[in-house]
Amino acid sequence: MRIYEIIQSGGPVMWPLLLCSVTVCTVVLERSFFWISIQRRRNRKLTDEVLTLAESADWKLIREKVTGCQDHIIRLLVVGILHRDYDMGRAMEAEANLMIQRMNRFMPVLDTMITVAPLLGIFGTVLGIIGSFKILGNSGIADPKLVTSGIAQALITTAAGLGISIIAVIPYNYFNTRINRAVHVMEKYATNLEVVYEKLDTPS
C-alpha cells in the first residue's frame, strides 16, 4: 500500500498527522545540525589554556588566543573576563542564559508534537468507529467492506499518531540530555574562572 493510499484510508485526520510528522522531521534535522556545529566549534585545549593564562592574569594574551574562536565555552569565559572589574559572575550567567535559550530553540514544538500526535490518532480512531457504527446502522451487515473501512481508518490513525510520538520522543530526550550536559560544562568552567580570579584578588 502506497503512502498516499494509507493517508486516504486514514481519513481527514491523517493530514494534520502528516503535518505533525513533517514538523518533527524538520525540528530534529535543525537541532541535529545545531548540535553538530556546537561540537565542531568546541576547543577544549584552548579552553583549558584560557584558564591557565587567567591564573597569571595575562588578559592580553588571552584576547589574542581567542580571536576568531566560536566555542561557546570560550565565549562565556571571555565575557566574564571582560566584566571582571564589574560583576564577572552575573555577566557569565547572562551569557549562559542566552546560550541555553539557543539550545532550547524549537524544543517546545517537539514536546507539543509528542503530545498532540497521539491525541490526533485517538480523535481519528473515534471518527472511524463512529463512521463504522453509522454505516452499520444504515445498511446492517449487507456490505461488510463499508464497516471495515471505518475500522481501518481507526487503526491507521492510531498507529500514525503513536508512531510520530515514538519517533519524536527519542531525539527529544537526547537533545534534553545534551542541553543538561552543556549547562553542567558551562557552570564548571564559569566557576573555575571565578575561583581563579578570586585567587588573583586575594593578597598572598
C-alpha positions, 0 to 999 in steps of 0.5 A: 500500500502506497503512502498516499493510499494509507493517508486516504484510508486514514481519513481527514485526520491523517493530514494534520498527522502528516503535518505533525510528522513533517514538523518533527522531521524538520525540528530534529534535522535543525537541532541535529545540525545545531548540535553538530556545529556546537561540537565542531566549534568546541576547543577544549585545549584552548579552553583549558589554556584560557584558564591557565593564562587567567591564573597569571592574569595575562588578559592580553594574551588571552584576547589574542588566543581567542580571536576568531574562536566560536566555542561557546565555552570560550565565549562565556569565559571571555565575557566574564573576563571582560566584566571582571572589574564589574560583576564577572559572575552575573555577566557569565550567567547572562551569557549562559542564559542566552546560550541555553535559550539557543539550545532550547530553540524549537524544543517546545514544538517537539514536546507539543508534537509528542503530545498532540500526535497521539491525541490526533490518532485517538480523535481519528480512531473515534471518527472511524468507529463512529463512521463504522457504527453509522454505516452499520446502522444504515445498511446492517451487515449487507456490505461488510467492506463499508464497516471495515473501512471505518475500522481501518481508518481507526487503526491507521490513525492510531498507529500514525499518531503513536508512531510520530510520538515514538519517533519524536520522543527519542531525539527529544530526550537526547537533545534534553540530555545534551542541553543538561550536559552543556549547562553542567560544562558551562557552570564548571568552567564559569566557576573555575574562572571565578575561583581563579580570579578570586585567587588573583584578588586575594593578597598572598 
